[in-house]
Amino acid sequence: MRIFAAAALFAAAVPAAAAQDAPVATVTGGNVRGVTAEGVDTFKGIPFAAPPVGPLRWRAPRPVLPWAGVRDATAFGHDCMQLPFPSDAAPLGTAPSEDCLTVNVWAPAGAKGKQLPVLFWIYGGGFVNGGASPAVYDGAAFAREGVVFVSFNYRVGRFGFFAHPALSAAGEGPVGNWGLMDQQAALRWTRDNIAAFGGDPDRVTIMGESAGGMSVLSLLGAPAARGLFRGAIVMSGGGRTASQQREIARDLPGAPSAETIGLNFARSVGIEGGDAAALAALRALPADRIVSGLNLASLFAPPSGPPTYSGPITDGVTLTGSVETMFDRGEQAPVPVMVGATSADIGFVPAATKDEIFASFGANAAKAKAIYDPEGNAAFFDVMMKVGGDRFMIEPARYVAGRVAAAGQPAYHYRFSYVAGTARAGAKGAAHASDIPYFLDTVATKYGPETTADDRAMARSINRFVANFVKTGNPSGPGLPEWPGFSPGEVMDFTAEGVARSGEDPWSARLDLAGPGKN
């Protein structure tokens, strides 16, 4: 019996000792305890705002609710409420919930008291899916490079982007872009708290992919975000106006207002009217009724009725207008920018045949055919994806780099063409989002035992380029190929052969044709 009792006492003492040695940080709201492993301190699930539930649904993020004692910060908080879809390249690691506004931090072990550069990660998912919990978004590789890595959750779908006449009438400030407001709130939390983890609040770089990249572009032009970051990385975030800007209350041809769309949704769930009673009824709905099947798969399905989801809205505050307008007015934050896309990125052309695609180039139809279908035997889908990817992601990335450089700020333009060893059979190039595990150096998590030596080497190189940019505003550094600033007709290509090569862009003529004003 004494042996068993001693064993029990030892077992109880081990977690107590581990808790005593675990890193603790003091943040807005109270103290949090994380975990140290392999030279990295990790804190997860730290609230940066009050839960946006009940009467706080469709309100700007409110101050965090304080807690007593030391809060456990070793597990992710819930990802924000949504309907996940099976083919997600970054599957969620938690059950979605409206109570989701949490932040996560990876830092070098024992970094408290230092002033290390900070990378602030914004996930993608079309503004209807996504979260901070996917394993490929782990920030440990950056921490090992001496960078504090921050990720967080922001509201998506109708929880994140929703307007209604009663919300506007309440007079509580900007309405509609609740998810973008969450992003700014998380940035302010980082400014106020990152020093507790060894980060420098004056050396924050924001980085996002897809909808996250679009969010980075919106933050570049948002007055309320000015001064919260000193660098930006846009991964497959577009940069041209893909459609007419949607406004809060004014219906435009082809772009009904966000309030009209909100009323459409209310009617779809049996709620009529635009008054406070209607809004109260909407706030009382169960979360799954608000989702109502919305995700990336349904977002692009043929419409079966009037639109019921707006997406981001031009409100003049969190989203001030198109990217082109931001540059034309000189409203962008004066910071270094790294921007690019994948070689087989996403896009869409509203056409049913190849001839219709080429006709969309107007007077340049014959040139487009010669570039995109020189032998005349390319499949319609392949041509549509190439033209769509060029127009929606690849040419706009070059455009953003050029406008940043023209404004006198350092700009670094890349194209990600590398395809993982296990994904090369039949690949047309590097697919949308396939660059994420290389930028974050999480390829082993993504591909497991099928990860090749070339995969690991490419991830290591790109992660170091990004870490250098976060530290200095310039991606070049010892042991890496030189990455010069933006020059028309040139690009840094992370090639299919597994090398990083800067030089003449073989796609220049193709992208010149794809750009607005060329067709």
Secondary structure as UniProt FT lines:
FT   HELIX           2..21
FT   STRAND          24..27
FT   TURN            28..29
FT   STRAND          30..33
FT   STRAND          35..37
FT   TURN            38..39
FT   STRAND          40..47
FT   HELIX           54..56
FT   TURN            57..58
FT   STRAND          70..72
FT   TURN            86..87
FT   STRAND          102..108
FT   TURN            109..110
FT   TURN            112..113
FT   STRAND          116..122
FT   TURN            126..128
FT   HELIX           135..137
FT   HELIX           140..144
FT   TURN            145..146
FT   STRAND          148..152
FT   HELIX           157..160
FT   HELIX           165..169
FT   TURN            170..171
FT   HELIX           178..193
FT   HELIX           194..197
FT   STRAND          199..209
FT   HELIX           211..221
FT   HELIX           223..225
FT   TURN            226..227
FT   STRAND          231..235
FT   TURN            253..254
FT   HELIX           258..268
FT   TURN            269..270
FT   HELIX           276..283
FT   HELIX           287..291
FT   TURN            292..293
FT   HELIX           296..299
FT   HELIX           323..329
FT   STRAND          337..342
FT   HELIX           354..359
FT   TURN            360..361
FT   HELIX           362..364
FT   HELIX           365..372
FT   TURN            374..375
FT   HELIX           380..389
FT   HELIX           390..394
FT   HELIX           395..406
FT   TURN            407..408
FT   STRAND          411..416
FT   HELIX           421..423
FT   TURN            425..426
FT   TURN            432..435
FT   HELIX           436..439
FT   TURN            440..441
FT   HELIX           443..447
FT   HELIX           448..450
FT   HELIX           453..472
FT   TURN            478..479
FT   TURN            488..489
FT   STRAND          490..494
FT   TURN            496..497
FT   STRAND          500..504
FT   TURN            506..507
FT   HELIX           508..514
FT   TURN            516..517
//
